[in-house]
């Protein structure tokens, strides 16, 4: 447009065309010298005399060096005559008489020899009509030949000075109109490909014409170019079928340029652009609309023909959305943005108004997004007008929302290549609150946790890597204008970045983190993500928390594969200790993530959540739904997950609110006691031992009763640390129970475990023996066995067993079953004591307990093969004593029976 230096135009064939210049003169138009090459002996038979004369005239003219106007016109009429002859022949070819390219070059030279300052002959007109005649015969012109001829004709006509209509210049004005018509005829003839216009050729012609509109500073040149363009487009509208319409790629550029000139302050230019734009719209309707709607659309279009600028802009906006392809829409934007970056104020205002009209409506799909972003990036500082700046900012904002990946990737490519660190685009992206939130949400979806959960996105559109997404989040966080939006998105951003750190530290995420666009190969993914997390905390007002974590070495732990979860715990603890406002939102967000069974990095989430539960405000938000979410994760078979959950349950017991919900987790905790992983079992017992410190009988009686049954198998566990932990838990459990609350089934279980407690006073582990003595003391107190309580404090196990048998003779059979069960103990001393006590009990039982005694006899006989000689020897002695005792009992019973029979006979 006005005010810019006109660069030379390079046509597709690669030759420099002087006609594309703003100021045209004959010296600027270069062409190859004409070297005649005539067919040696053309066949002139069958030609009329006038046609032979035309041929001879052509040959003579080609050999002349100096030519008069009369000879030029004669030559041109002769070429037309000979072209007519060739056209009527079935297989006619101009080269049979004279090389067509030689004639075309000669005609072009005649056009360019005409004065560019005055129009005083019709040679120019006749030369262009001669080109029309030549275009209708074989061989066809090559594209480069057509462009040479068009450049010459356009330059010759458009460069003429302004011809004002007047009475004394009537002939000159008429000649000018005839010349313009001849130029139109030449353009129409050359644009054809057989019977239909070739849209590829049209595009090249428009590229010749457009510089006369955009680069010229003369109104009459601009109006002439717009008129020629309008008439050429109107000519195209006459054809229902166009060749290579799909390859016509400048609809967007043409619409953008013509749209801007519709807003020109010169009325003639504005009307010329409006008319040309109308015919462009008509072509698009004819070629791209549904046939049923074509007629109605054309009628609506005709209503606004040569209308005011507002009507043109409204129509342009509608065509922009409905008829242009994504790449063509991008061309409209690029034209407008190139204009707003110029120094010509009227043009800047026009471009801003056009963009404002387009952006009133939702932005459709756009192409060439990287090109638009690059232009905005490099020219943002040169756009000074307020409304123009606003429109460009809005374009960047809308593109970032609809094509976030393309925009972000392009910005980083430019920055990494230029190393300038221009922050203006990031400021623009952060300047729209809702857009900022949408972009952040989109970037979150590109981080590792989401990519791992959902897989790679299929499709042709650009998808940025998690590394680029992390860098983009970091850049946006650095903008101070969006602190409120950062606060609202803190929880999701924090958890996503922390989860990505876990992925990078603990897993092989190279395939996901890989930067397919090769923009950030020099950036370390882990350090980049950690830095983004720190920036998030600082810009959210938690700079002190960042320092606190650093003092505790938390950042180093976080990137250490062996201590990573310690680092996660330190990070969470800092939020609790420093009273972070986002603790409750963070907790709620983590619970939502854990509701998904395929939650990525659930272990990190659980570790962080467990620490957050130390905060009273967080604990107060826990409800049954939250607790059930955690309970579902107990189904995991991962030892690390179960250990964290066990500690979570332990934290539950520390707050009144969560203690009430501990009942939901308790069954899952007890199930961990039966895990095949010994470490999990031990961890469970240790947690249960600590957990009992916080539980009361009133609130947890059901759990404590169930726990007493769960612990019993562990009393005979071979591993001493498990056995000791089980007895310690049982001792603590008994200490929670009051005598008045000792009811069934706990009373039953306490009685069931009396003998194991007594016999484990002989445990090889002295600590177990000490715990058992304390547990026996609690048992005696609960059962009201006061005399036994005295013995437990001082006496050995055998004394205690005798006292038990004497004082609780009614429970002898019960004690016997407990003793028999201990025959399977892994400790010889306990088996020995069990055999001894079983023998003592069996000696006291009468014949009425025959069934229970028989089972004990069977078990005792099997102990004769005990691997320990002391036990087997004691078993043999016990069996002998029992057998003797049994025989004596049988004999006594038979004597008693005989005496009774004699007494009965005496009575009879």
Buried (B, 14 or more C-beta within 10 A) or exposed (E): BBEBEBEEBEBEBEBEBBBBBBEBEBEBBEBEEBEBEBEEEBEEEEBEEEBBBBBEBBBEBBEEEEBEEEBBBBBBBBBBBBBBBBEEEEEBEBBBBBBBBBBBBBBBBBBBBBEBEEBEBBBBBBBBBBBBBBBEBBEBBEBBBBBBBBBBBBBBBBBBEEBEEEEEEEEBBEBBEBBBBBBBBBBBBBBBBEEBBBBBBBBBBBBBBBBBBBBBEBBBBBBBBBBBBBBBBBBBBEBEEBBBBEEBBBBBBBBBBBBBBBBBEBEBBBBBBBBBBBBBBBBBBBBBBEEEEBEEBBEEBEEBBEBEBEBBBBBBBBBBBEBBBBBBBBBBBBBBBBBBBBEEEBBBBBBBBBBBBBBEEEBEEBBBBBBBBBBBBEBBEEBEBEBBBBBBBBBBBBBBBBBBBBBBBBBBBBBBEEEEEBEEBBBBBBBBEEBBBBBBEBBBBBBBBBBBBEEEEEEEEBBBBBBBBBBBBBBBBBBEEBEEBBBBBBBBBBBBBBBBBBBBBBBEBEEBBBBEBEBBEEBEBBEBBBBBBBBBBBBBBBEEBBEBBEEBBBBEBBBBEEBBBBBBBBBBBBBBBBEBBBBBBBBBBBBBBBEEEEBBBBBBBBBBBBBBBBBEEBBEBBEEEBBEBBBEBBEBEBBBBBBBBBBBBBBBBBBEBBBBBBBBBBEBBBBBBEBEBEEBBBBBBBBBBBBBEBBEBEBBBEBBBBBBBBBBEBBBBEEEBBBBBBBBBBBBBBBBBEEEEBEEEBBEBBBBBBBBBBBBBBBBBEBBBBBBBBBBBBBBBBBEBEEBBEBBEEBEBBEBBBBBBEBBEEBBBBBBBBBBBBBEBEBBBBBBBBBBBBBBBBBBBEEEBEEBBEEBBEBBEEBEEBEBEEBBBBBEEBBEBBEEBBEEEEEEEEEEEEEEEEEEEEEE
